[in-house]
Amino acid sequence: MEAASRDPFALVAPPAPAVIAPKPVQAAPPPPSPPPLNLRFTGRMTAPDGSQIVFVAVGDTTLSLSVGQTLPNGYRVNAIHDRAVELSYLPMNFNTRFDLPAPPTYEIR
C-alpha cells in the first residue's frame, strides 16, 4: 500500500465564495432649480390708490415691482408686504420671498 497524499481525518475548508463587486450606483442628478433672484432693494412707494410699489435693481436695470407683475426672469409678484415681497417661479411652481428693510418711521408733529 501507498501512503495517503492527505490526512483523511483533517477538516477541509470549503473554497472561498467568489466576490462579485457591486456596480457603482450613479447618483441621480440634482433636481432643477429656479434661476437666482439677483434683486437689490432700492426703494418703495405707496401709490395714490394705496397699493405698494417696490423698486429693485437687477444688474444695471431698475424695475418697479407691483402685485401681479411677471419679471423678465420668470418670477411673478404675488404679494407685497411691509417686510417682504412674495414671488413664485411659474415654470416650476416654486415660491420664495425677497426680504425688505423695515420701512422708515416718520415723526408727525
C-alpha positions as CSV (number, residue, x, y, z in Angstrom):
1,M,0.0,0.0,0.0
2,E,0.9,3.5,-0.7
3,A,0.8,6.3,1.8
4,A,-2.1,8.7,1.5
5,S,-1.5,12.1,0.0
6,R,-3.6,13.8,2.7
7,D,-4.9,13.0,6.2
8,P,-8.4,11.6,5.7
9,F,-9.4,12.9,9.2
10,A,-8.3,16.5,8.7
11,L,-11.0,19.2,8.1
12,V,-11.1,20.6,4.6
13,A,-12.1,24.2,4.3
14,P,-14.7,24.9,1.6
15,P,-13.5,27.1,-1.3
16,A,-14.0,30.8,-0.7
17,P,-17.0,32.2,-2.4
18,A,-16.4,34.3,-5.4
19,V,-16.6,38.0,-4.6
20,I,-18.6,40.0,-7.1
21,A,-18.1,43.7,-6.8
22,P,-21.4,45.6,-6.8
23,K,-22.0,48.0,-9.6
24,P,-21.4,51.6,-8.6
25,V,-24.7,53.4,-8.1
26,Q,-24.9,56.6,-10.0
27,A,-26.3,59.4,-8.0
28,A,-29.4,61.0,-9.5
29,P,-28.8,64.4,-11.0
30,P,-29.9,67.2,-8.7
31,P,-33.4,68.5,-9.4
32,P,-33.5,71.6,-11.5
33,S,-33.6,74.8,-9.5
34,P,-35.1,78.2,-10.4
35,P,-32.9,81.0,-11.5
36,P,-31.5,83.2,-8.8
37,L,-33.4,86.4,-8.0
38,N,-30.3,88.8,-8.0
39,L,-32.5,91.6,-6.8
40,R,-31.3,94.6,-4.8
41,F,-33.7,96.8,-2.9
42,T,-33.6,100.5,-4.0
43,G,-36.8,101.9,-2.6
44,R,-40.5,101.7,-2.1
45,M,-43.6,103.9,-2.7
46,T,-47.3,103.9,-1.8
47,A,-49.3,104.7,-4.8
48,P,-52.3,107.1,-4.6
49,D,-54.7,104.1,-4.7
50,G,-52.9,102.7,-1.6
51,S,-51.0,99.9,-3.5
52,Q,-47.4,99.3,-2.6
53,I,-44.6,99.6,-5.3
54,V,-41.1,98.3,-4.6
55,F,-38.1,99.4,-6.6
56,V,-35.3,96.9,-7.2
57,A,-32.1,96.8,-9.2
58,V,-31.2,93.8,-11.4
59,G,-27.7,94.4,-12.7
60,D,-27.8,97.8,-14.3
61,T,-31.6,97.8,-14.7
62,T,-34.1,99.3,-12.3
63,L,-37.6,97.6,-12.0
64,S,-40.7,98.6,-10.2
65,L,-42.5,95.6,-8.6
66,S,-46.2,95.6,-8.3
67,V,-48.6,92.7,-7.5
68,G,-49.4,90.5,-10.5
69,Q,-46.3,91.6,-12.4
70,T,-44.1,89.0,-14.1
71,L,-40.4,89.7,-14.1
72,P,-38.1,89.1,-17.1
73,N,-36.5,86.0,-15.3
74,G,-39.9,84.3,-15.0
75,Y,-40.8,85.2,-11.4
76,R,-44.3,86.6,-10.7
77,V,-45.0,89.1,-7.8
78,N,-47.8,87.5,-5.7
79,A,-47.9,90.0,-2.7
80,I,-46.0,92.9,-1.3
81,H,-45.9,93.3,2.5
82,D,-44.1,95.7,4.8
83,R,-41.1,93.3,5.2
84,A,-41.1,91.1,2.1
85,V,-42.2,90.6,-1.5
86,E,-43.7,87.1,-2.2
87,L,-42.7,85.7,-5.5
88,S,-43.4,82.5,-7.4
89,Y,-41.4,81.0,-10.3
90,L,-44.2,79.9,-12.7
91,P,-42.4,77.1,-14.7
92,M,-41.6,75.1,-11.5
93,N,-44.3,76.2,-9.1
94,F,-41.6,77.4,-6.7
95,N,-42.5,80.1,-4.1
96,T,-39.9,82.4,-2.5
97,R,-39.7,85.7,-0.8
98,F,-37.5,88.8,-1.1
99,D,-37.0,90.4,2.3
100,L,-37.2,94.2,2.5
101,P,-35.7,96.5,5.1
102,A,-38.1,98.0,7.6
103,P,-40.0,101.0,6.3
104,P,-38.8,104.3,7.8
105,T,-40.7,105.8,10.6
106,Y,-41.6,109.5,10.5
107,E,-42.4,111.7,13.4
108,I,-45.6,113.7,12.9
109,R,-46.0,116.9,14.9
